[in-house]
Amino acid sequence: MLSAVVRFVVSALALMFVAWITPGVAVAGFWGALLASLVIAGLGWVAQALLGRGASPASRGITGFIAAAVVIFLTGALFPGWLSVTWWGAALAAFVIALVDAIVPTELR
């Protein structure tokens, strides 16, 4: 349970960092980033279930990158009060989050 909390807090902080350095991405504070991280995780799980393991950002392939960008963009479209993002912002956010994930792995064990 604690690892799940840590994962979402790290994801929220990464999302806030992305919003700070990336044009086209804005979050509504820490709680907005945390809620957006929960939605991104849920939509990512659905994408992985529908498209297979290759759609996972953890696979680090182009399919995973595109899936992550689409999930981030959909989260912004579904919950504009928490996350505001453009297509380019979603692509940059997916790239930066992949870099952060490579440095600070947050996958549940």
N, CA, C and O atoms as a GROMACS GRO file, in nm:
protein
  436
    1MET      N    1   0.082  -0.119   0.000
    1MET     CA    2   0.000   0.000   0.000
    1MET      C    3   0.087   0.126   0.000
    1MET      O    4   0.059   0.221  -0.073
    2LEU      N    5   0.192   0.125   0.083
    2LEU     CA    6   0.280   0.241   0.091
    2LEU      C    7   0.350   0.265  -0.042
    2LEU      O    8   0.371   0.380  -0.081
    3SER      N    9   0.387   0.157  -0.112
    3SER     CA   10   0.454   0.174  -0.241
    3SER      C   11   0.360   0.239  -0.343
    3SER      O   12   0.405   0.315  -0.429
    4ALA      N   13   0.230   0.210  -0.335
    4ALA     CA   14   0.134   0.273  -0.426
    4ALA      C   15   0.123   0.423  -0.396
    4ALA      O   16   0.116   0.504  -0.489
    5VAL      N   17   0.121   0.459  -0.270
    5VAL     CA   18   0.114   0.600  -0.232
    5VAL      C   19   0.239   0.672  -0.280
    5VAL      O   20   0.231   0.782  -0.336
    6VAL      N   21   0.355   0.610  -0.260
    6VAL     CA   22   0.481   0.670  -0.305
    6VAL      C   23   0.479   0.686  -0.456
    6VAL      O   24   0.524   0.788  -0.509
    7ARG      N   25   0.428   0.586  -0.527
    7ARG     CA   26   0.424   0.593  -0.673
    7ARG      C   27   0.341   0.713  -0.719
    7ARG      O   28   0.384   0.786  -0.807
    8PHE      N   29   0.224   0.733  -0.660
    8PHE     CA   30   0.139   0.844  -0.703
    8PHE      C   31   0.194   0.979  -0.661
    8PHE      O   32   0.178   1.077  -0.734
    9VAL      N   33   0.257   0.986  -0.547
    9VAL     CA   34   0.319   1.113  -0.505
    9VAL      C   35   0.435   1.147  -0.598
    9VAL      O   36   0.448   1.262  -0.640
   10VAL      N   37   0.518   1.049  -0.633
   10VAL     CA   38   0.629   1.073  -0.726
   10VAL      C   39   0.573   1.111  -0.863
   10VAL      O   40   0.627   1.200  -0.929
   11SER      N   41   0.467   1.045  -0.907
   11SER     CA   42   0.405   1.079  -1.035
   11SER      C   43   0.349   1.220  -1.034
   11SER      O   44   0.364   1.294  -1.132
   12ALA      N   45   0.286   1.259  -0.924
   12ALA     CA   46   0.232   1.395  -0.913
   12ALA      C   47   0.344   1.498  -0.915
   12ALA      O   48   0.332   1.602  -0.981
   13LEU      N   49   0.452   1.471  -0.843
   13LEU     CA   50   0.566   1.564  -0.843
   13LEU      C   51   0.629   1.572  -0.982
   13LEU      O   52   0.667   1.680  -1.026
   14ALA      N   53   0.639   1.458  -1.050
   14ALA     CA   54   0.693   1.458  -1.187
   14ALA      C   55   0.602   1.538  -1.279
   14ALA      O   56   0.651   1.612  -1.365
   15LEU      N   57   0.472   1.524  -1.263
   15LEU     CA   58   0.377   1.599  -1.344
   15LEU      C   59   0.388   1.749  -1.317
   15LEU      O   60   0.379   1.830  -1.410
   16MET      N   61   0.408   1.786  -1.192
   16MET     CA   62   0.426   1.927  -1.158
   16MET      C   63   0.556   1.980  -1.219
   16MET      O   64   0.561   2.093  -1.268
   17PHE      N   65   0.662   1.899  -1.214
   17PHE     CA   66   0.789   1.937  -1.274
   17PHE      C   67   0.774   1.956  -1.425
   17PHE      O   68   0.826   2.051  -1.482
   18VAL      N   69   0.703   1.863  -1.488
   18VAL     CA   70   0.678   1.871  -1.632
   18VAL      C   71   0.601   1.998  -1.665
   18VAL      O   72   0.634   2.067  -1.762
   19ALA      N   73   0.501   2.029  -1.586
   19ALA     CA   74   0.421   2.150  -1.610
   19ALA      C   75   0.507   2.275  -1.593
   19ALA      O   76   0.484   2.376  -1.661
   20TRP      N   77   0.603   2.270  -1.505
   20TRP     CA   78   0.689   2.384  -1.480
   20TRP      C   79   0.786   2.408  -1.595
   20TRP      O   80   0.812   2.523  -1.630
   21ILE      N   81   0.841   2.300  -1.654
   21ILE     CA   82   0.944   2.317  -1.758
   21ILE      C   83   0.890   2.305  -1.901
   21ILE      O   84   0.961   2.340  -1.995
   22THR      N   85   0.768   2.257  -1.918
   22THR     CA   86   0.717   2.228  -2.051
   22THR      C   87   0.607   2.325  -2.091
   22THR      O   88   0.509   2.342  -2.019
   23PRO      N   89   0.624   2.390  -2.206
   23PRO     CA   90   0.513   2.473  -2.254
   23PRO      C   91   0.399   2.383  -2.300
   23PRO      O   92   0.422   2.276  -2.356
   24GLY      N   93   0.277   2.427  -2.276
   24GLY     CA   94   0.161   2.348  -2.319
   24GLY      C   95   0.107   2.255  -2.213
   24GLY      O   96   0.014   2.179  -2.239
   25VAL      N   97   0.164   2.260  -2.092
   25VAL     CA   98   0.116   2.175  -1.981
   25VAL      C   99   0.099   2.262  -1.858
   25VAL      O  100   0.188   2.339  -1.823
   26ALA      N  101  -0.017   2.251  -1.792
   26ALA     CA  102  -0.043   2.324  -1.668
   26ALA      C  103  -0.124   2.234  -1.575
   26ALA      O  104  -0.217   2.166  -1.619
   27VAL      N  105  -0.089   2.233  -1.447
   27VAL     CA  106  -0.165   2.156  -1.348
   27VAL      C  107  -0.218   2.250  -1.242
   27VAL      O  108  -0.164   2.359  -1.220
   28ALA      N  109  -0.324   2.208  -1.177
   28ALA     CA  110  -0.388   2.288  -1.073
   28ALA      C  111  -0.333   2.252  -0.936
   28ALA      O  112  -0.406   2.199  -0.852
   29GLY      N  113  -0.205   2.278  -0.913
   29GLY     CA  114  -0.143   2.252  -0.783
   29GLY      C  115  -0.116   2.105  -0.760
   29GLY      O  116  -0.134   2.021  -0.848
   30PHE      N  117  -0.071   2.075  -0.638
   30PHE     CA  118  -0.034   1.938  -0.604
   30PHE      C  119  -0.153   1.843  -0.610
   30PHE      O  120  -0.141   1.733  -0.664
   31TRP      N  121  -0.268   1.884  -0.556
   31TRP     CA  122  -0.384   1.795  -0.554
   31TRP      C  123  -0.436   1.768  -0.695
   31TRP      O  124  -0.479   1.657  -0.725
   32GLY      N  125  -0.434   1.870  -0.780
   32GLY     CA  126  -0.471   1.849  -0.920
   32GLY      C  127  -0.376   1.753  -0.988
   32GLY      O  128  -0.419   1.668  -1.066
   33ALA      N  129  -0.246   1.768  -0.960
   33ALA     CA  130  -0.146   1.677  -1.017
   33ALA      C  131  -0.164   1.535  -0.964
   33ALA      O  132  -0.150   1.438  -1.039
   34LEU      N  133  -0.197   1.523  -0.835
   34LEU     CA  134  -0.217   1.390  -0.777
   34LEU      C  135  -0.340   1.322  -0.838
   34LEU      O  136  -0.335   1.204  -0.874
   35LEU      N  137  -0.449   1.396  -0.851
   35LEU     CA  138  -0.569   1.338  -0.911
   35LEU      C  139  -0.546   1.306  -1.059
   35LEU      O  140  -0.592   1.203  -1.108
   36ALA      N  141  -0.475   1.394  -1.130
   36ALA     CA  142  -0.443   1.366  -1.270
   36ALA      C  143  -0.354   1.242  -1.281
   36ALA      O  144  -0.369   1.164  -1.375
   37SER      N  145  -0.262   1.224  -1.186
   37SER     CA  146  -0.176   1.105  -1.187
   37SER      C  147  -0.259   0.978  -1.169
   37SER      O  148  -0.230   0.876  -1.232
   38LEU      N  149  -0.360   0.984  -1.084
   38LEU     CA  150  -0.448   0.868  -1.066
   38LEU      C  151  -0.523   0.836  -1.194
   38LEU      O  152  -0.535   0.719  -1.232
   39VAL      N  153  -0.573   0.940  -1.261
   39VAL     CA  154  -0.646   0.919  -1.387
   39VAL      C  155  -0.551   0.868  -1.494
   39VAL      O  156  -0.586   0.777  -1.570
   40ILE      N  157  -0.431   0.925  -1.503
   40ILE     CA  158  -0.332   0.880  -1.601
   40ILE      C  159  -0.297   0.734  -1.578
   40ILE      O  160  -0.285   0.657  -1.673
   41ALA      N  161  -0.281   0.694  -1.452
   41ALA     CA  162  -0.251   0.554  -1.421
   41ALA      C  163  -0.367   0.464  -1.463
   41ALA      O  164  -0.344   0.357  -1.520
   42GLY      N  165  -0.490   0.507  -1.436
   42GLY     CA  166  -0.606   0.426  -1.475
   42GLY      C  167  -0.620   0.414  -1.625
   42GLY      O  168  -0.644   0.305  -1.677
   43LEU      N  169  -0.606   0.526  -1.697
   43LEU     CA  170  -0.615   0.521  -1.843
   43LEU      C  171  -0.497   0.443  -1.902
   43LEU      O  172  -0.514   0.374  -2.003
   44GLY      N  173  -0.380   0.453  -1.841
   44GLY     CA  174  -0.265   0.374  -1.886
   44GLY      C  175  -0.289   0.226  -1.869
   44GLY      O  176  -0.251   0.146  -1.954
   45TRP      N  177  -0.353   0.189  -1.759
   45TRP     CA  178  -0.386   0.048  -1.736
   45TRP      C  179  -0.484  -0.002  -1.842
   45TRP      O  180  -0.468  -0.112  -1.894
   46VAL      N  181  -0.585   0.080  -1.873
   46VAL     CA  182  -0.682   0.043  -1.977
   46VAL      C  183  -0.612   0.029  -2.113
   46VAL      O  184  -0.637  -0.066  -2.186
   47ALA      N  185  -0.525   0.125  -2.146
   47ALA     CA  186  -0.452   0.119  -2.274
   47ALA      C  187  -0.366  -0.006  -2.282
   47ALA      O  188  -0.360  -0.071  -2.386
   48GLN      N  189  -0.300  -0.039  -2.172
   48GLN     CA  190  -0.216  -0.160  -2.171
   48GLN      C  191  -0.300  -0.286  -2.181
   48GLN      O  192  -0.260  -0.382  -2.247
   49ALA      N  193  -0.417  -0.286  -2.119
   49ALA     CA  194  -0.505  -0.402  -2.127
   49ALA      C  195  -0.558  -0.421  -2.269
   49ALA      O  196  -0.572  -0.534  -2.317
   50LEU      N  197  -0.589  -0.310  -2.337
   50LEU     CA  198  -0.643  -0.318  -2.473
   50LEU      C  199  -0.535  -0.341  -2.578
   50LEU      O  200  -0.557  -0.416  -2.674
   51LEU      N  201  -0.419  -0.279  -2.561
   51LEU     CA  202  -0.316  -0.283  -2.665
   51LEU      C  203  -0.200  -0.378  -2.636
   51LEU      O  204  -0.116  -0.401  -2.722
   52GLY      N  205  -0.196  -0.432  -2.516
   52GLY     CA  206  -0.089  -0.525  -2.481
   52GLY      C  207   0.027  -0.457  -2.412
   52GLY      O  208   0.028  -0.336  -2.394
   53ARG      N  209   0.124  -0.537  -2.374
   53ARG     CA  210   0.240  -0.488  -2.298
   53ARG      C  211   0.321  -0.385  -2.376
   53ARG      O  212   0.387  -0.300  -2.315
   54GLY      N  213   0.318  -0.390  -2.510
   54GLY     CA  214   0.392  -0.295  -2.591
   54GLY      C  215   0.343  -0.153  -2.576
   54GLY      O  216   0.416  -0.059  -2.608
   55ALA      N  217   0.221  -0.136  -2.527
   55ALA     CA  218   0.166  -0.002  -2.507
   55ALA      C  219   0.207   0.059  -2.375
   55ALA      O  220   0.175   0.174  -2.346
   56SER      N  221   0.278  -0.017  -2.294
   56SER     CA  222   0.323   0.033  -2.165
   56SER      C  223   0.440   0.127  -2.181
   56SER      O  224   0.533   0.096  -2.256
   57PRO      N  225   0.439   0.242  -2.112
   57PRO     CA  226   0.556   0.330  -2.118
   57PRO      C  227   0.682   0.260  -2.069
   57PRO      O  228   0.793   0.299  -2.106
   58ALA      N  229   0.667   0.157  -1.986
   58ALA     CA  230   0.782   0.084  -1.935
   58ALA      C  231   0.855   0.009  -2.045
   58ALA      O  232   0.973  -0.022  -2.031
   59SER      N  233   0.786  -0.021  -2.156
   59SER     CA  234   0.852  -0.091  -2.265
   59SER      C  235   0.944   0.001  -2.342
   59SER      O  236   1.027  -0.046  -2.420
   60ARG      N  237   0.932   0.131  -2.321
   60ARG     CA  238   1.018   0.233  -2.377
   60ARG      C  239   1.022   0.235  -2.530
   60ARG      O  240   1.113   0.292  -2.589
   61GLY      N  241   0.926   0.175  -2.591
   61GLY     CA  242   0.918   0.178  -2.736
   61GLY      C  243   0.835   0.294  -2.784
   61GLY      O  244   0.777   0.368  -2.705
   62ILE      N  245   0.828   0.310  -2.915
   62ILE     CA  246   0.752   0.420  -2.973
   62ILE      C  247   0.603   0.404  -2.943
   62ILE      O  248   0.533   0.502  -2.922
   63THR      N  249   0.555   0.280  -2.941
   63THR     CA  250   0.414   0.256  -2.909
   63THR      C  251   0.382   0.300  -2.766
   63THR      O  252   0.279   0.362  -2.742
   64GLY      N  253   0.471   0.268  -2.673
   64GLY     CA  254   0.452   0.311  -2.535
   64GLY      C  255   0.457   0.461  -2.520
   64GLY      O  256   0.381   0.519  -2.442
   65PHE      N  257   0.546   0.525  -2.595
   65PHE     CA  258   0.556   0.671  -2.590
   65PHE      C  259   0.428   0.735  -2.643
   65PHE      O  260   0.375   0.827  -2.582
   66ILE      N  261   0.380   0.687  -2.757
   66ILE     CA  262   0.256   0.742  -2.816
   66ILE      C  263   0.138   0.717  -2.723
   66ILE      O  264   0.056   0.806  -2.703
   67ALA      N  265   0.130   0.597  -2.667
   67ALA     CA  266   0.021   0.566  -2.575
   67ALA      C  267   0.024   0.658  -2.453
   67ALA      O  268  -0.080   0.705  -2.408
   68ALA      N  269   0.144   0.684  -2.400
   68ALA     CA  270   0.157   0.773  -2.284
   68ALA      C  271   0.113   0.915  -2.320
   68ALA      O  272   0.044   0.980  -2.242
   69ALA      N  273   0.153   0.963  -2.438
   69ALA     CA  274   0.114   1.098  -2.480
   69ALA      C  275  -0.038   1.108  -2.498
   69ALA      O  276  -0.098   1.207  -2.459
   70VAL      N  277  -0.099   1.005  -2.558
   70VAL     CA  278  -0.245   1.005  -2.577
   70VAL      C  279  -0.316   1.001  -2.442
   70VAL      O  280  -0.416   1.071  -2.422
   71VAL      N  281  -0.267   0.920  -2.350
   71VAL     CA  282  -0.327   0.910  -2.216
   71VAL      C  283  -0.318   1.045  -2.144
   71VAL      O  284  -0.415   1.087  -2.081
   72ILE      N  285  -0.205   1.112  -2.153
   72ILE     CA  286  -0.190   1.242  -2.088
   72ILE      C  287  -0.284   1.343  -2.152
   72ILE      O  288  -0.348   1.421  -2.081
   73PHE      N  289  -0.293   1.343  -2.285
   73PHE     CA  290  -0.382   1.435  -2.353
   73PHE      C  291  -0.529   1.408  -2.317
   73PHE      O  292  -0.605   1.501  -2.293
   74LEU      N  293  -0.568   1.280  -2.314
   74LEU     CA  294  -0.706   1.245  -2.276
   74LEU      C  295  -0.739   1.287  -2.134
   74LEU      O  296  -0.850   1.332  -2.106
   75THR      N  297  -0.643   1.273  -2.044
   75THR     CA  298  -0.665   1.316  -1.906
   75THR      C  299  -0.693   1.465  -1.901
   75THR      O  300  -0.782   1.510  -1.829
   76GLY      N  301  -0.616   1.542  -1.978
   76GLY     CA  302  -0.640   1.686  -1.983
   76GLY      C  303  -0.775   1.720  -2.044
   76GLY      O  304  -0.840   1.815  -2.001
   77ALA      N  305  -0.818   1.641  -2.144
   77ALA     CA  306  -0.948   1.665  -2.207
   77ALA      C  307  -1.063   1.627  -2.114
   77ALA      O  308  -1.166   1.695  -2.111
   78LEU      N  309  -1.046   1.519  -2.038
   78LEU     CA  310  -1.152   1.473  -1.948
   78LEU      C  311  -1.162   1.557  -1.821
   78LEU      O  312  -1.271   1.577  -1.768
   79PHE      N  313  -1.048   1.606  -1.773
   79PHE     CA  314  -1.045   1.680  -1.647
   79PHE      C  315  -0.965   1.809  -1.664
   79PHE      O  316  -0.856   1.822  -1.609
   80PRO      N  317  -1.021   1.905  -1.739
   80PRO     CA  318  -0.946   2.028  -1.766
   80PRO      C  319  -0.921   2.114  -1.642
   80PRO      O  320  -0.834   2.202  -1.645
   81GLY      N  321  -0.994   2.091  -1.536
   81GLY     CA  322  -0.970   2.165  -1.413
   81GLY      C  323  -0.844   2.120  -1.341
   81GLY      O  324  -0.786   2.197  -1.265
   82TRP      N  325  -0.801   1.997  -1.364
   82TRP     CA  326  -0.682   1.943  -1.300
   82TRP      C  327  -0.559   1.958  -1.388
   82TRP      O  328  -0.450   1.992  -1.340
   83LEU      N  329  -0.578   1.932  -1.520
   83LEU     CA  330  -0.465   1.929  -1.612
   83LEU      C  331  -0.506   1.993  -1.743
   83LEU      O  332  -0.608   1.958  -1.802
   84SER      N  333  -0.427   2.088  -1.787
   84SER     CA  334  -0.448   2.153  -1.916
   84SER      C  335  -0.327   2.121  -2.002
   84SER      O  336  -0.214   2.150  -1.964
   85VAL      N  337  -0.350   2.060  -2.119
   85VAL     CA  338  -0.238   2.015  -2.200
   85VAL      C  339  -0.272   2.021  -2.349
   85VAL      O  340  -0.384   1.993  -2.389
   86THR      N  341  -0.172   2.059  -2.429
   86THR     CA  342  -0.184   2.056  -2.575
   86THR      C  343  -0.124   1.925  -2.625
   86THR      O  344  -0.063   1.850  -2.548
   87TRP      N  345  -0.141   1.898  -2.756
   87TRP     CA  346  -0.080   1.775  -2.811
   87TRP      C  347   0.071   1.776  -2.794
   87TRP      O  348   0.130   1.677  -2.752
   88TRP      N  349   0.134   1.890  -2.828
   88TRP     CA  350   0.279   1.898  -2.812
   88TRP      C  351   0.319   1.889  -2.666
   88TRP      O  352   0.420   1.827  -2.632
   89GLY      N  353   0.241   1.951  -2.580
   89GLY     CA  354   0.267   1.941  -2.437
   89GLY      C  355   0.258   1.798  -2.387
   89GLY      O  356   0.338   1.755  -2.304
   90ALA      N  357   0.159   1.724  -2.439
   90ALA     CA  358   0.144   1.583  -2.400
   90ALA      C  359   0.264   1.500  -2.446
   90ALA      O  360   0.311   1.413  -2.373
   91ALA      N  361   0.312   1.527  -2.567
   91ALA     CA  362   0.429   1.454  -2.618
   91ALA      C  363   0.553   1.486  -2.536
   91ALA      O  364   0.629   1.396  -2.500
   92LEU      N  365   0.574   1.614  -2.506
   92LEU     CA  366   0.688   1.653  -2.423
   92LEU      C  367   0.675   1.598  -2.282
   92LEU      O  368   0.774   1.554  -2.222
   93ALA      N  369   0.553   1.600  -2.229
   93ALA     CA  370   0.530   1.545  -2.094
   93ALA      C  371   0.560   1.396  -2.091
   93ALA      O  372   0.621   1.347  -1.996
   94ALA      N  373   0.517   1.322  -2.193
   94ALA     CA  374   0.544   1.178  -2.199
   94ALA      C  375   0.694   1.153  -2.202
   94ALA      O  376   0.743   1.060  -2.138
   95PHE      N  377   0.768   1.235  -2.276
   95PHE     CA  378   0.913   1.220  -2.284
   95PHE      C  379   0.980   1.248  -2.150
   95PHE      O  380   1.063   1.170  -2.104
   96VAL      N  381   0.943   1.359  -2.086
   96VAL     CA  382   1.004   1.396  -1.958
   96VAL      C  383   0.967   1.296  -1.849
   96VAL      O  384   1.051   1.260  -1.767
   97ILE      N  385   0.842   1.252  -1.848
   97ILE     CA  386   0.800   1.153  -1.747
   97ILE      C  387   0.874   1.021  -1.768
   97ILE      O  388   0.908   0.954  -1.670
   98ALA      N  389   0.899   0.982  -1.893
   98ALA     CA  390   0.978   0.861  -1.919
   98ALA      C  391   1.120   0.877  -1.865
   98ALA      O  392   1.176   0.782  -1.810
   99LEU      N  393   1.177   0.996  -1.881
   99LEU     CA  394   1.311   1.020  -1.826
   99LEU      C  395   1.310   1.012  -1.673
   99LEU      O  396   1.398   0.950  -1.614
  100VAL      N  397   1.212   1.076  -1.611
  100VAL     CA  398   1.201   1.071  -1.465
  100VAL      C  399   1.179   0.928  -1.418
  100VAL      O  400   1.238   0.885  -1.318
  101ASP      N  401   1.095   0.854  -1.490
  101ASP     CA  402   1.068   0.714  -1.454
  101ASP      C  403   1.192   0.628  -1.467
  101ASP      O  404   1.209   0.532  -1.392
  102ALA      N  405   1.280   0.660  -1.562
  102ALA     CA  406   1.403   0.584  -1.577
  102ALA      C  407   1.499   0.610  -1.460
  102ALA      O  408   1.575   0.523  -1.420
  103ILE      N  409   1.493   0.733  -1.408
  103ILE     CA  410   1.581   0.769  -1.296
  103ILE      C  411   1.523   0.725  -1.163
  103ILE      O  412   1.595   0.671  -1.079
  104VAL      N  413   1.393   0.746  -1.144
  104VAL     CA  414   1.324   0.711  -1.020
  104VAL      C  415   1.216   0.609  -1.054
  104VAL      O  416   1.100   0.647  -1.074
  105PRO      N  417   1.250   0.480  -1.061
  105PRO     CA  418   1.149   0.382  -1.098
  105PRO      C  419   1.036   0.376  -0.996
  105PRO      O  420   1.060   0.369  -0.876
  106THR      N  421   0.913   0.380  -1.048
  106THR     CA  422   0.797   0.384  -0.959
  106THR      C  423   0.705   0.265  -0.982
  106THR      O  424   0.591   0.265  -0.934
  107GLU      N  425   0.750   0.164  -1.052
  107GLU     CA  426   0.664   0.050  -1.079
  107GLU      C  427   0.642  -0.030  -0.951
  107GLU      O  428   0.735  -0.054  -0.874
  108LEU      N  429   0.519  -0.071  -0.931
  108LEU     CA  430   0.487  -0.150  -0.812
  108LEU      C  431   0.550  -0.288  -0.824
  108LEU      O  432   0.547  -0.349  -0.931
  109ARG      N  433   0.604  -0.335  -0.718
  109ARG     CA  434   0.669  -0.468  -0.718
  109ARG      C  435   0.579  -0.570  -0.654
  109ARG      O  436   0.615  -0.687  -0.644
   0.00000   0.00000   0.00000
